[in-house]
Amino acid sequence: MRILALHGQGASATIFQTQLAPLLSALPPHWTFEFVDAPNDCGPGPGVDSVYGGPYYCFFESYTPERMAAAVEYVREIVEDEGPFDGIIGFSQGASVTAAYLAAYPETTEATALAFSFAIFICAALIPPEIAHGKHLEETIGSLLNNLPLPIPSLHIIGNQDTCYGQSVSLMQSCQASALSAKSNTSKLPEGVADVVYFPGGHQVPRDTAMVRKIEKAVEKTSRLGFLG
């Protein structure tokens, strides 16, 4: 099982691997994760430099459709060069780039090597929490799928106290709506193709032992559903 992992703004592949370490330890040993750095240098994300050293990277420092398109193209090149992958996981900005990529290269694309079987979103956001307020951000991230059916299962991990809570929920609702649309067009998709786990925390990767165990079970369930279609 190969998973592509996209970090948040102002972090790095190494930082994301450390953040995910408890979950990686809980998953079966045959699961492997490919952590990649985003293409642009930037400053650290909120609170990151107090825990992790640099360098720090981002897909974009402020959102525009053109910058998101460039981020999607960057991910496509990675998938072409280092894929295929079974799944994709993104935290914060990495989660929003994941959603945009899935809209550009869905499972039904002719270029099947560019597609994934399942997706995991952690605290999805376009930009860091301290500037993440505003209804327009929720509407923007909720529209990343372009109202297209998402024919793969997705798991959304959302912090109840996350400043970007509205953005994460908007993307989750978009995936749920697209999952229902996809299911209405094919009998191959299983029930519950857009799942959610809430945790009592902010804009972070959950590390509490009990919560990690709950997330691990949800991740494995989502991956199994991805191979039923």
C-alpha positions in Angstrom: 0.0 0.0 0.0 1.6 3.2 -1.2 0.4 6.6 0.0 1.4 10.1 -1.2 1.6 12.6 1.7 1.3 16.4 1.2 2.2 18.6 4.1 0.7 21.9 5.2 1.9 25.5 4.5 5.1 26.4 6.3 6.1 22.8 7.0 8.0 20.1 5.1 8.0 16.4 4.2 10.2 15.7 7.3 7.9 17.7 9.6 4.8 15.9 8.3 6.4 12.6 8.7 7.1 13.4 12.3 3.6 14.7 12.8 2.1 11.5 11.4 4.5 9.2 13.3 1.9 7.8 15.8 -0.5 6.9 13.0 2.3 5.4 10.9 3.2 3.2 13.8 -0.4 2.0 14.2 -0.9 1.1 10.5 0.1 -2.3 9.1 3.8 -2.5 8.2 3.2 -3.0 4.5 1.8 0.6 4.3 4.5 3.0 3.0 4.2 6.7 2.7 6.0 9.0 0.2 6.4 12.4 1.9 7.2 15.2 -0.6 8.2 18.9 0.0 6.0 21.5 -1.6 7.7 23.5 -4.3 8.0 27.0 -2.7 10.2 28.3 0.2 8.3 30.2 2.9 8.2 31.1 6.5 7.1 28.6 9.2 3.4 27.9 9.7 1.7 29.0 13.0 3.7 27.6 15.9 5.7 25.3 13.7 9.1 26.9 14.4 8.7 26.5 18.1 8.7 22.7 17.6 10.4 22.0 14.3 13.4 23.5 12.5 13.3 24.5 8.8 13.5 24.7 6.0 9.8 25.4 5.4 7.8 25.1 2.2 4.3 25.8 0.8 2.3 25.2 -2.3 1.3 28.9 -2.3 1.4 31.7 0.3 -2.0 33.1 -0.8 -4.7 31.4 -2.8 -5.5 32.1 -6.4 -6.9 29.6 -8.9 -3.7 30.0 -10.9 -1.5 29.1 -8.0 -3.7 26.1 -7.2 -3.4 24.9 -10.8 0.4 25.2 -10.5 0.2 23.1 -7.3 -1.9 20.5 -9.0 0.6 20.3 -11.9 3.4 19.9 -9.4 1.6 16.9 -7.7 0.8 15.4 -11.2 4.5 15.4 -12.0 5.3 13.6 -8.7 2.7 11.0 -9.4 3.9 10.5 -12.9 7.5 10.2 -11.8 7.1 8.2 -8.6 3.7 6.6 -8.8 1.4 4.8 -9.0 0.0 5.3 -5.5 -2.9 3.7 -3.8 -4.0 6.6 -1.7 -3.2 10.2 -0.9 -3.2 12.1 2.5 -3.0 15.8 3.0 -2.8 18.1 6.0 -4.1 21.7 5.9 -3.0 23.2 2.6 -1.9 19.8 1.5 -5.5 18.6 1.9 -6.9 21.4 -0.2 -4.3 20.7 -3.0 -5.4 17.0 -2.7 -9.0 18.0 -3.4 -8.1 20.1 -6.4 -5.9 17.3 -7.7 -8.8 14.8 -7.4 -11.0 17.1 -9.4 -8.4 17.4 -12.1 -7.5 13.7 -12.2 -10.4 11.6 -11.0 -10.5 7.8 -11.0 -12.4 7.8 -14.2 -9.6 9.6 -16.1 -8.1 7.8 -19.0 -4.7 8.4 -17.4 -5.4 5.9 -14.7 -1.9 6.0 -13.4 -2.6 9.5 -12.2 -5.5 8.5 -10.1 -5.9 7.3 -6.4 -8.2 4.8 -4.8 -8.9 6.8 -1.7 -8.1 10.1 0.0 -7.6 11.3 3.5 -8.0 15.0 4.5 -6.7 16.3 7.9 -7.8 19.8 8.9 -8.3 20.9 5.3 -7.5 24.6 4.7 -6.3 26.9 1.9 -4.2 29.1 4.1 -2.9 29.1 7.7 -5.3 29.5 10.6 -4.4 33.0 11.7 -5.7 34.4 8.4 -8.3 31.7 7.7 -11.4 33.5 8.7 -14.0 34.4 6.1 -17.0 32.8 4.4 -15.3 33.1 1.0 -12.6 30.6 2.1 -15.2 28.1 3.0 -17.0 28.6 -0.3 -13.8 28.4 -2.2 -12.5 25.1 -0.7 -16.0 23.7 -0.9 -16.0 24.3 -4.7 -12.6 22.7 -5.4 -14.3 19.5 -6.7 -16.1 21.6 -9.3 -19.4 19.8 -8.4 -17.9 16.7 -10.0 -18.7 13.2 -8.5 -15.8 12.0 -6.4 -15.8 8.2 -7.3 -13.4 7.3 -4.5 -13.9 7.1 -0.7 -12.6 9.9 1.4 -11.9 10.3 5.1 -12.0 13.7 6.8 -10.3 14.3 10.1 -11.5 17.5 11.7 -10.5 19.3 14.9 -13.5 20.7 16.8 -11.5 23.7 17.9 -9.7 24.3 14.6 -9.7 27.9 13.4 -10.2 26.4 9.9 -13.1 24.2 11.1 -15.5 25.8 8.6 -13.1 25.1 5.7 -12.7 21.5 6.7 -16.5 21.0 7.0 -17.2 22.7 3.7 -14.8 20.3 1.9 -16.2 17.3 3.7 -19.8 18.3 2.8 -18.7 18.8 -0.8 -17.2 15.3 -0.9 -20.3 13.8 0.7 -22.5 15.5 -1.9 -20.2 14.3 -4.7 -20.1 10.8 -3.3 -23.9 10.6 -3.4 -23.9 11.9 -7.0 -21.2 9.3 -7.9 -23.2 6.5 -6.2 -26.3 7.4 -8.1 -24.4 6.9 -11.4 -22.8 3.5 -10.6 -23.7 0.4 -8.6 -20.1 -0.3 -7.9 -19.5 2.2 -5.1 -20.1 1.2 -1.5 -22.2 2.9 1.1 -20.5 5.7 3.1 -17.8 6.8 0.7 -17.2 10.1 2.5 -16.5 9.5 6.2 -15.5 11.9 9.0 -13.7 11.7 12.4 -13.9 14.7 14.7 -11.2 15.1 17.4 -11.1 17.5 20.4 -8.3 19.7 19.2 -7.2 22.6 16.9 -5.3 22.9 13.6 -3.0 19.9 14.2 -2.4 16.3 13.4 -4.0 14.3 16.2 -1.4 12.4 18.3 -3.4 11.2 21.3 -3.2 7.4 21.6 -6.9 6.7 21.8 -7.7 9.1 18.9 -4.9 7.7 16.8 -6.3 4.2 17.2 -9.8 5.5 16.1 -8.3 7.3 13.1 -6.3 4.2 12.2 -9.4 2.1 12.0 -11.2 4.7 9.9 -8.2 5.0 7.5 -8.1 1.2 7.0 -11.9 1.2 6.4 -11.6 3.9 3.9 -8.7 2.1 2.1 -10.8 -1.1 2.0 -13.7 0.7 0.4 -11.3 2.2 -2.2 -10.7 -1.3 -3.6 -14.3 -2.4 -3.7 -15.2 -0.2 -6.7 
